[in-house]
Amino acid sequence: MVDLVTTEPDSPAGAYRLRVAVVGTSHVLTMFEGCRLIRDELPAGLEVSFIAQGPRRLGYAVVSPRGVESREPAGTLAQLVGDSSASHVFVSWRGSQANVRGLLLQGPPFDVVLPGEEERAIEPGVELIPCSAVEVAIRATLDRDDQLPQLIAAAKRRGARVWMMVPPPALPEAAVRERLGHESHFAARLGDIGLSAADVIVVAEPVRVRLHTLLLRVYRKFAADHGAGFCPPPPAVADARGLLLPRYWGRDVTHGNADFGAAYLRTLVSVAAADRA
């Protein structure tokens, strides 16, 4: 990690050389838990704010070598970001669209052919979905969201650099099945139609990996269209197939664990420090 030590380690908060904010929805909590794991290794000149919007409330915490400070936020997420002193803002917003909508097979088997895969053999009977159709569906969830552009604009108005983040890669099928039965979102729906986690058909792993690739493409393009950068998870969190490694699995099918948050946090801090240099 880039050295950010100040010349006076005990200097006041105003002397921090790099202030980073991680803002958005539920995946911010994963980042916060990851930060708590590696707080002792954070450079002395670094302060990281975590601002998360939940269904009913906002959460706000600031982590630095001095400790973890909880704050009582007042205002909207965009207002809090606009009032923040962070010079680099990383936005985690939605992003589970592909993991959720492309998780359980509800019709004939399907696949997508990514650019460069045109010669890949497709199994008979598989329905091919155009990449453009998947990208339009994912992009629509961002374009229809009023809060996201407000959030980005609030950070940019005060001169902060902004990056978009994305959720972790897809889980292997075995890990998906372990989580379906006790994850409330899916358990309730399976119960409504009288199925168990063992009864459902999970979309093939390679297809879900390709859907995640399309998700990254959409977020990269959305970021560019709004004058922001793009910061994907570090490649090391995935195996050779593109699936999330076991050490990073979270408790549900869409979130990573604290180790994933720590790995991602190291990446974004390096990105911010390099940009500041």
matplotlib code that plots the C-alpha trace (Angstrom):
import matplotlib.pyplot as plt

x = [0.0, 1.2, 3.0, 0.8, 2.5, 2.4, 5.5, 3.7, 1.9, -0.1, -1.2, -4.8, -7.4, -6.9, -3.4, -4.6, -3.0, -5.7, -9.4, -11.4, -15.2, -17.0, -20.7, -23.8, -26.0, -25.5, -22.1, -20.6, -21.1, -18.9, -16.2, -16.6, -16.2, -13.1, -11.6, -12.0, -9.9, -7.0, -7.3, -3.9, -2.2, -3.8, -1.3, -1.1, -2.1, -5.3, -8.9, -11.8, -15.4, -18.2, -21.7, -24.4, -28.0, -30.3, -34.1, -34.8, -31.7, -28.3, -25.1, -22.0, -18.6, -15.1, -12.0, -8.5, -5.4, -7.0, -9.9, -13.5, -15.9, -19.6, -21.6, -25.3, -26.0, -28.4, -29.6, -29.7, -26.9, -26.1, -26.0, -23.7, -21.3, -21.5, -20.5, -17.8, -14.1, -13.2, -11.1, -11.9, -15.4, -16.0, -19.7, -21.2, -24.7, -27.1, -25.1, -26.7, -29.0, -27.1, -26.5, -30.2, -32.0, -29.6, -29.3, -32.2, -33.4, -37.0, -37.3, -35.1, -31.3, -29.8, -26.4, -24.7, -21.8, -19.3, -17.2, -14.3, -16.2, -17.9, -16.3, -17.3, -19.5, -23.1, -25.0, -28.1, -31.4, -29.7, -31.4, -28.9, -29.6, -28.0, -25.4, -27.1, -30.3, -28.6, -26.7, -29.8, -31.7, -28.8, -28.2, -32.0, -31.7, -29.1, -30.6, -34.0, -32.4, -32.6, -30.3, -27.2, -26.5, -27.3, -24.7, -22.1, -22.8, -22.6, -19.1, -17.9, -19.3, -16.8, -13.9, -13.8, -12.7, -15.4, -15.2, -17.9, -17.6, -19.3, -20.3, -18.2, -18.0, -20.6, -20.6, -20.1, -23.4, -22.7, -22.3, -25.5, -27.5, -26.1, -27.4, -30.8, -32.6, -31.8, -31.6, -34.9, -35.3, -35.2, -36.5, -39.8, -40.2, -39.3, -41.8, -44.5, -44.2, -43.5, -39.9, -36.8, -33.3, -32.5, -35.3, -34.3, -32.1, -29.2, -28.0, -24.7, -21.6, -20.0, -23.1, -23.3, -19.6, -20.4, -23.3, -21.0, -18.6, -21.5, -22.3, -18.8, -19.0, -22.3, -20.9, -17.7, -19.7, -22.1, -19.1, -17.6, -20.8, -21.0, -17.3, -16.4, -13.7, -14.2, -12.7, -13.6, -12.7, -9.1, -8.7, -7.2, -10.6, -11.7, -10.5, -9.4, -13.1, -14.0, -15.9, -15.5, -12.9, -14.2, -12.3, -14.3, -17.8, -20.4, -23.5, -25.8, -25.6, -24.8, -22.4, -18.8, -17.4, -15.1, -12.0, -13.5, -14.1, -10.5, -9.2, -11.3, -10.5, -6.7, -7.4, -9.4, -6.9, -4.1, -6.1, -6.9, -3.3, -1.9, -4.4, -3.4, 0.3]
y = [0.0, 3.5, 5.2, 8.1, 8.8, 12.4, 14.2, 14.5, 11.2, 12.8, 15.8, 16.8, 15.3, 18.3, 17.0, 13.7, 13.5, 11.3, 11.2, 8.5, 7.9, 4.7, 5.4, 3.7, 0.8, -2.6, -3.5, -0.6, -2.6, -5.3, -2.7, -1.3, -4.8, -5.3, -2.1, -3.1, -6.2, -4.2, -1.0, -1.6, -1.6, 1.6, 4.3, 7.1, 9.7, 7.9, 8.5, 6.4, 7.4, 4.8, 6.2, 3.6, 4.0, 1.2, 0.7, 2.7, 4.6, 6.0, 4.7, 6.8, 5.8, 7.2, 4.9, 6.1, 5.1, 7.0, 4.5, 4.1, 7.0, 6.5, 9.6, 10.5, 11.5, 14.3, 14.8, 12.7, 10.6, 13.1, 15.9, 13.9, 13.3, 16.9, 17.9, 15.3, 16.3, 13.2, 14.0, 10.6, 9.0, 5.4, 4.6, 1.2, 1.3, -1.6, -4.0, -7.3, -7.2, -9.8, -12.0, -12.1, -12.0, -14.4, -16.9, -19.3, -20.8, -20.0, -21.2, -22.9, -22.8, -19.6, -18.2, -15.0, -14.7, -12.1, -10.2, -12.5, -15.7, -15.9, -19.2, -20.8, -23.9, -23.5, -26.5, -27.4, -26.1, -23.2, -19.8, -17.1, -13.7, -10.8, -9.0, -5.7, -6.9, -7.8, -4.5, -2.5, -4.2, -3.5, 0.0, 0.8, 0.1, 2.8, 5.3, 5.1, 5.8, 9.5, 9.2, 7.9, 10.9, 13.2, 11.4, 11.6, 15.3, 16.2, 14.8, 16.4, 19.8, 20.1, 18.8, 15.2, 12.4, 9.7, 6.0, 3.4, 0.0, -3.3, -6.4, -9.5, -12.2, -15.0, -17.9, -21.5, -23.5, -25.5, -22.2, -20.8, -23.8, -23.6, -20.0, -20.2, -22.0, -19.4, -16.2, -14.4, -13.0, -16.4, -18.6, -16.7, -17.0, -20.7, -21.3, -19.5, -21.9, -25.0, -25.6, -26.2, -25.1, -28.6, -28.4, -25.3, -25.2, -22.8, -21.0, -22.6, -21.1, -20.0, -18.1, -16.3, -15.4, -13.9, -12.0, -10.5, -9.5, -7.7, -6.0, -4.7, -3.3, -1.5, 0.1, 1.1, 2.8, 4.4, 5.8, 7.2, 8.8, 10.7, 11.7, 9.1, 6.4, 2.7, 0.5, -3.2, -5.8, -7.1, -10.0, -12.1, -12.6, -14.9, -18.3, -19.3, -19.8, -16.3, -17.5, -16.0, -17.9, -19.6, -17.4, -14.4, -16.0, -14.0, -15.2, -14.7, -15.1, -11.5, -10.2, -11.0, -11.3, -9.0, -10.5, -9.5, -6.0, -5.8, -6.9, -4.4, -1.6, -2.1, -1.7, 1.5, 3.1, 2.3, 3.8, 7.0, 7.3, 6.9, 9.4, 11.9, 11.5]
z = [0.0, -0.8, 2.1, 3.4, 6.7, 7.7, 9.0, 12.4, 13.2, 16.0, 14.0, 13.9, 11.6, 9.2, 8.4, 6.8, 3.4, 1.9, 2.7, 1.0, 1.2, 0.3, -0.2, -1.4, -0.4, 1.3, -0.1, 1.8, 4.9, 3.6, 2.9, 6.5, 8.0, 5.8, 7.0, 10.6, 9.8, 8.4, 10.4, 12.0, 8.6, 7.3, 6.7, 9.3, 6.7, 5.6, 6.7, 5.3, 5.7, 5.1, 4.4, 3.7, 2.9, 4.1, 3.7, 6.8, 7.9, 7.0, 8.6, 8.9, 10.3, 9.9, 10.2, 10.8, 12.7, 15.6, 15.8, 14.5, 14.9, 14.5, 13.4, 13.4, 9.9, 9.0, 5.5, 2.3, 1.1, -1.6, 1.0, 3.3, 0.4, -0.6, 2.9, 3.2, 3.2, 1.1, -2.0, -3.5, -3.4, -4.3, -5.1, -4.5, -5.9, -6.6, -8.8, -7.7, -10.8, -12.7, -9.7, -8.7, -12.0, -13.7, -10.7, -11.0, -14.3, -14.9, -18.5, -21.2, -20.6, -21.9, -22.6, -23.9, -26.3, -25.3, -27.8, -28.8, -28.1, -31.5, -32.2, -28.9, -29.4, -28.0, -26.8, -28.8, -27.3, -25.5, -26.0, -26.9, -25.3, -27.1, -24.9, -25.8, -24.2, -21.0, -20.9, -21.6, -18.7, -16.3, -17.5, -17.1, -13.4, -13.1, -15.5, -13.7, -10.3, -9.4, -6.4, -8.1, -10.5, -7.6, -5.5, -8.2, -8.9, -5.2, -5.0, -8.2, -7.3, -4.6, -6.7, -5.5, -7.8, -8.2, -9.0, -9.5, -7.8, -8.4, -6.4, -6.2, -8.9, -9.0, -6.5, -7.5, -7.6, -4.4, -2.5, -4.0, -2.9, 0.6, 0.9, -0.9, 1.9, 4.6, 2.6, 3.2, -0.4, -2.0, 0.8, 0.9, -2.9, -2.9, -0.2, -2.2, -5.1, -2.9, -3.9, -1.8, -2.6, -3.8, -6.3, -8.3, -11.3, -10.9, -14.0, -15.2, -13.6, -16.9, -17.9, -14.5, -14.9, -18.3, -16.9, -14.3, -17.1, -18.8, -15.5, -15.3, -18.8, -18.0, -14.9, -16.6, -19.4, -16.9, -14.9, -18.1, -19.1, -15.8, -15.7, -13.1, -13.0, -12.6, -9.9, -10.2, -7.5, -7.6, -10.0, -7.2, -5.5, -8.3, -9.4, -12.9, -13.9, -12.8, -9.7, -6.2, -4.2, -1.0, 1.4, 0.2, 0.3, 2.2, 4.0, 1.0, -2.8, -3.6, -1.0, -0.2, 3.4, 5.4, 3.7, 0.3, 1.7, 2.9, -0.5, -2.3, 0.1, -0.5, -4.2, -4.0, -1.5, -3.9, -6.8, -4.8, -3.6, -7.1, -8.4, -5.8, -6.4]

ax = plt.figure().add_subplot(projection="3d")
ax.plot(x, y, z, "-o")
ax.set_aspect("equal")
plt.show()
